[in-house]
């Protein structure tokens, strides 16, 4: 069907497309099929897989083996670190009384103020000026905007 060089290139490109698509799709699964495609390309380059059926079998087996062996460890790295997780049963709808840190000055009646809450930047507003670095208490959440007050 393909000569060795074009089959190797094809598997490499399939792996590249799969690895890049992992950045756009959730789940941390597709990356292992990209790795399987690269393993297949490497074995073709070494002359071990001349037949397409052997290439396909190698791709499937190496992808599934990588998925089973490395997904749990890799998923922790892929998801990153979460700071200040909410308690089980807590709702994002009711944030009243929780604390956040101002990361962009809050000036009354002026958009652009931001606070960091649970590792995420939120738009915020306050009835009095609040400087970056100050701790604020959340009064209410209005969609993606937090109304806050400084803690004195």
QUIWOLIN-V791179 format. One record per residue. PHI is phi in radians with two decimals (none if undefined). D_LAST is the distance of its C-alpha to the last C-alpha in Angstrom with 2 decimals. Layout:
((PHI,D_LAST) (PHI,D_LAST))
This chain:
((none,74.32) (-2.11,72.35) (-1.35,73.36) (-1.03,71.26) (-1.17,69.33) (-1.27,68.38) (-1.15,67.45) (-1.07,65.21) (-1.11,63.54) (-1.06,63.19) (-1.14,61.45) (-1.09,59.18) (-1.17,58.17) (-1.06,57.68) (-1.07,55.36) (-1.11,53.43) (-1.08,53.04) (-1.15,51.86) (-1.14,49.31) (-1.20,47.91) (-1.15,47.87) (-1.08,45.67) (-1.19,42.86) (-1.80,43.17) (-2.07,43.85) (-1.36,41.78) (2.11,43.16) (0.96,44.05) (-2.17,47.76) (-1.07,49.51) (-1.00,48.78) (-1.24,51.19) (-1.30,53.95) (-1.11,53.36) (-1.12,53.77) (-1.06,56.90) (-1.16,58.30) (-1.20,57.72) (-1.09,59.42) (-1.07,62.30) (-1.07,62.51) (-1.13,62.60) (-1.20,65.38) (-1.15,67.36) (-1.08,67.04) (-1.46,68.44) (1.53,71.34) (-1.54,70.60) (-2.23,70.20) (-1.33,72.98) (-1.60,73.12) (-1.09,70.62) (-1.05,70.66) (-1.17,69.69) (-1.11,66.91) (-1.11,65.54) (-1.10,65.79) (-1.09,64.07) (-1.01,61.26) (-1.13,60.70) (-1.14,60.99) (-1.21,58.81) (-1.14,56.11) (-1.17,56.05) (-1.10,56.24) (-1.10,53.29) (-1.07,51.31) (-1.16,52.08) (-1.39,51.52) (-2.08,48.44) (-1.10,46.36) (-1.07,44.20) (-1.18,43.36) (-1.22,42.97) (-1.13,40.79) (-1.08,37.97) (-1.22,38.19) (-1.14,38.65) (-1.34,35.63) (1.40,33.32) (-1.74,30.26) (-1.91,27.79) (-1.76,24.30) (1.03,22.32) (-1.07,25.10) (-1.34,24.53) (-1.17,25.99) (-0.99,29.54) (1.50,29.80) (-1.29,26.31) (-1.95,26.51) (-1.25,25.09) (-1.27,25.33) (-1.98,22.52) (-1.84,19.36) (-0.93,17.03) (1.54,14.24) (-1.35,14.84) (-1.95,12.59) (-2.45,13.61) (-1.97,13.27) (-1.27,13.69) (-1.98,17.16) (-2.47,18.09) (-0.82,16.07) (-1.76,15.15) (-2.09,16.67) (-0.94,17.21) (1.06,20.84) (-2.29,21.65) (-1.26,22.74) (1.93,22.34) (-1.27,18.71) (-2.41,18.60) (-2.24,16.57) (-1.81,18.14) (-2.32,18.50) (0.93,21.11) (1.40,22.62) (-2.15,23.19) (-1.41,21.94) (-2.09,21.12) (-1.20,21.07) (-2.54,17.85) (-2.51,16.74) (-2.45,13.76) (-1.47,14.03) (-2.44,12.00) (-1.09,12.41) (-2.36,10.68) (-1.57,12.35) (-0.99,14.21) (1.67,12.96) (-1.32,9.30) (-1.57,8.68) (-2.21,8.80) (-1.83,10.17) (-1.41,13.70) (-1.57,14.78) (-2.88,18.39) (-2.00,20.98) (-2.12,23.60) (1.01,26.27) (-1.77,24.94) (-2.02,21.85) (-1.82,18.44) (-1.60,16.32) (-2.32,12.61) (-2.40,9.23) (-1.21,6.12) (-1.72,3.79) (-1.60,0.00))
